[in-house]
Amino acid sequence: MPRFTYTALDSRGQESTGLVEAPSTNEAIGQLRQAGYFPTNVFEEGQGGAAEKKARRSAKTAVAAQSAAKGKKGIVLFSKKTVKAKILMVFTRQLATLIDAGLPLLRGLNVLAKQERDVLLKDTINQLADSVQGGSTFSESLAQHPRIFNKLFVNMVKAGELGGVLELVLSRLAEFQEKAQKVKNKVKSAMIYPVIVLSLAMIIMAFLMVFIVPKFESIFHDMLGDKPLPAITQFVIGISGFMQNHWLLLIGGFIALIFGYRAVARTSGGRAVIDRFALRAPLFGDLTRKSSISRFARTLGTLVTSGVPILQALNITRETAGNTVIANAISQVHDSVKEGESIVQPLEASGAFPPMVISMVDVGEETGQLPEMLLKIAEVYDDEVDNSVAGLTSMLEPIMIVMLAVIVGTIVIALFMPLISIIGGLQAQT
């Protein structure tokens, strides 16, 4: 029976080498995986010298190519530093499929690098492959790219390596990314409609005020002279004159408002006020709260299910919460768990979680099925987000129509009231 030389990572992430007898390479990989090893290189005995020379030649070629690239590389402005969530989701799913099919991690990374179209991710995968081939664990390699792979990604992979279930953890991670992206897209779709309508309303109002109202003002002056205009007409003409004479001030104020918002959002106190308002805002507050709860439950449930220690999972969930109110509640939960207490009381004290969530967490903690209960909460609130988006869309349509009617109707009434008096005066003359 053929003998295969292997290089593999054990449960602690340490590299080891040895020989194994098997009918084929795939059988050898299967035996190693059953023994709790994660193979990175397997080749038939007697071909190691050629394989090693080939690997060395490839490494030298790669180093030379990198050196040449560095020599030719100039100053790059606005270089891409992050990968889109959808692209990263596809990479995670494909890697999980390849590893589950029996391919070694290193070979799976090389396969994905060859077919990847995103330049940044392709380069990152090649760096991951080089790092793994150099003896680093996969989680250590991922941690070298924090802009692309966040702490949730790295720690779940680390837990999968220690437990020998990397393919299962990657599948869970891909599923987590898919569901999180689905919720994010639904929230975005709910925001797009009002933004478009408001933008159109502002454009229409600006056009009427800058181009139409001044022409009517000159007509009124010519035909009515010094006769006083109705109050609503004077109000609209006043706004029109201000927009014409101070348009630079208006644009500057709008830009200053945007930069001011961003500056305030960067401070801890400002961010807390904004996030608190986001949870209590009319119409959108309920949707924001439900999506935040869904994200919290799915993140924590996925981490704990994958074998990440609860305190570490809470820290990661806090950093990826996306809302300071939820993050502060998670911090209180972390302190409570650290002291050996229940996680229900700090969740209830925060006021950010509805009674149903607290009750389900309480039941999950009592029955020892907290991870499963958290994932169940995430599924429930995914459906709640769907319902909120549908209800919000149905409410926004009439609200936006009424708002547009009020804006345009006010301008039209203001312009036609003097015309009525002009027509009445002409009829009286005849």
Secondary structure as UniProt FT lines:
FT   STRAND          3..9
FT   TURN            11..12
FT   STRAND          15..21
FT   HELIX           25..34
FT   TURN            35..36
FT   STRAND          38..44
FT   TURN            45..46
FT   HELIX           48..72
FT   HELIX           85..100
FT   TURN            101..102
FT   HELIX           105..115
FT   HELIX           119..133
FT   TURN            134..135
FT   HELIX           138..143
FT   TURN            146..148
FT   HELIX           151..163
FT   HELIX           166..207
FT   HELIX           208..212
FT   HELIX           213..224
FT   TURN            225..226
FT   HELIX           231..245
FT   HELIX           247..266
FT   HELIX           268..280
FT   TURN            282..283
FT   HELIX           284..305
FT   TURN            306..307
FT   HELIX           310..319
FT   HELIX           324..338
FT   TURN            339..340
FT   HELIX           344..350
FT   HELIX           355..367
FT   HELIX           370..429
//
